[in-house]
Amino acid sequence: MRSYEISHIVGFEETNLVGNVYFVNYFRWQGRCREMFLMEHAPDVLDEIQRDLKLFTIKCECEYFAELTAFQRLTIRMTLVDLTQTQIEFAFAYLDVDDRAGTEHLVARGRQRVACMRGNGTRVEPTRVPESLRRALEPYYLDSDVRTLAGRRAD
């Protein structure tokens, strides 16, 4: 299975008073991963966003398995779960990376569903996922065998 990934080192500003990562940051990292994918693989979509394309997140979730603290190194992996005419669903795996041991440990798993819309101001209508984005996403599709495993925790 191919996934798009970004690396991240947790900073103090992402932790709460107890010292662990505040839950909302996992959602920020989903957005960051999605944005970096667009920048690297479908930059023309960014131009469309400047005009009238809107990517509305209509559903977002995260399941947590372990806590993270400041200065832990993460890999956030994104794969494509579903691609319809007007919507995209992504899966995210958050992995704690231990460079010394050469290991990764799954600390959270998330999903995000995005609707493509066009319009100005408050008047928007569903629109097709841009063709360039469809082509860019195809290699990252979870195949049916992997989808079965994705529903289970795989440490």
C-alpha positions in Angstrom: 0.0 0.0 0.0 1.3 3.4 -0.9 0.7 6.4 1.4 1.6 10.0 1.3 3.5 11.0 4.4 4.8 14.0 6.3 7.1 14.2 9.3 6.5 16.3 12.3 8.2 17.0 15.7 5.8 17.9 18.5 6.3 21.3 20.0 5.4 22.6 23.5 2.6 24.7 21.9 0.8 21.5 20.9 0.6 20.1 24.4 -1.8 20.8 27.2 -1.1 21.5 30.9 -0.6 17.8 31.6 2.1 17.7 29.0 0.5 15.5 26.4 -0.6 16.6 22.9 -4.0 18.3 22.9 -6.5 16.4 20.8 -7.2 19.2 18.3 -3.7 19.0 17.0 -4.3 15.6 15.4 -6.9 17.4 13.2 -4.5 20.2 12.4 -2.0 17.6 11.2 -4.6 15.9 9.0 -5.2 19.3 7.3 -1.4 19.9 7.0 -0.9 16.5 5.4 -3.7 17.1 2.9 -2.4 20.6 2.1 1.2 19.3 1.5 -0.2 16.6 -0.8 -2.0 19.3 -2.8 1.1 21.4 -3.0 3.3 18.5 -4.2 1.0 16.5 -6.3 -1.9 18.8 -7.5 -0.7 22.4 -7.4 -3.2 23.4 -10.0 -5.9 22.7 -7.5 -4.4 25.3 -5.2 -4.9 27.8 -8.1 -8.6 26.7 -8.3 -9.0 27.2 -4.6 -7.8 30.8 -5.1 -10.6 31.3 -7.6 -13.8 29.5 -6.6 -13.1 25.8 -5.5 -13.8 25.0 -1.9 -12.8 21.9 -0.1 -15.2 21.6 2.9 -14.3 19.1 5.6 -17.7 17.5 6.3 -16.5 14.7 8.7 -13.4 14.3 10.7 -12.5 11.7 13.4 -9.6 10.4 15.3 -9.0 7.4 17.5 -6.2 7.6 20.0 -4.1 4.6 21.2 -1.2 6.3 23.1 -0.2 9.7 24.3 2.4 12.0 22.7 4.5 14.6 24.4 6.8 17.4 23.3 9.7 16.6 21.0 8.4 13.2 19.9 8.9 12.6 16.2 5.9 11.6 14.1 5.1 10.4 10.7 1.6 11.1 9.5 0.5 8.8 6.6 -2.4 9.6 4.4 -4.2 7.1 2.2 -7.3 7.4 0.0 -10.3 5.5 1.3 -13.1 6.7 -1.0 -13.4 8.9 -4.1 -16.9 9.7 -5.4 -17.8 12.3 -8.0 -17.9 15.2 -5.5 -16.2 13.8 -2.3 -13.0 12.4 -1.0 -12.3 10.3 2.1 -8.8 10.0 3.6 -7.4 7.7 6.3 -4.6 8.9 8.5 -2.1 6.9 10.5 -0.1 8.7 13.2 3.1 6.9 13.9 5.6 7.6 16.8 9.1 7.2 15.2 12.0 5.9 17.2 15.1 6.6 15.0 17.5 4.8 17.4 15.5 1.6 17.3 14.4 2.0 13.7 10.7 1.4 14.8 7.4 3.1 14.4 4.4 2.7 16.7 0.8 3.5 15.8 -0.4 6.1 18.3 -3.6 7.3 16.5 -5.8 6.7 13.5 -8.1 9.2 11.8 -10.4 9.8 8.9 -11.5 12.9 7.0 -14.2 13.3 4.4 -14.1 16.3 2.1 -16.7 17.7 -0.3 -15.8 19.7 -3.3 -17.9 22.8 -3.8 -17.8 25.9 -6.1 -19.2 29.3 -5.7 -18.7 32.8 -4.3 -19.6 34.0 -0.8 -22.4 32.0 0.9 -23.8 30.4 -2.3 -22.0 27.2 -3.1 -22.9 24.0 -5.0 -21.3 20.6 -5.1 -18.8 20.1 -7.9 -16.8 17.3 -9.3 -13.4 16.5 -7.8 -10.9 18.1 -10.2 -9.5 15.6 -12.6 -5.9 16.4 -11.7 -6.6 15.7 -8.1 -8.3 12.4 -9.1 -5.2 11.3 -11.0 -2.9 12.4 -8.2 -4.9 10.4 -5.6 -5.2 7.2 -7.5 -1.9 5.7 -6.4 -2.8 6.2 -2.7 -6.1 4.2 -2.8 -6.5 1.6 -0.1 -7.1 -1.7 -1.9 -9.9 -4.0 -0.7 -7.5 -6.3 1.3 -6.0 -3.3 3.1 -9.4 -1.8 3.8 -10.3 -4.9 5.8 -7.2 -4.5 7.9 -7.5 -0.7 8.3 -10.6 -1.2 10.6 -8.4 -3.0 13.2 -5.6 -1.7 15.3 -2.3 -2.9 13.9 0.5 -2.3 16.3 
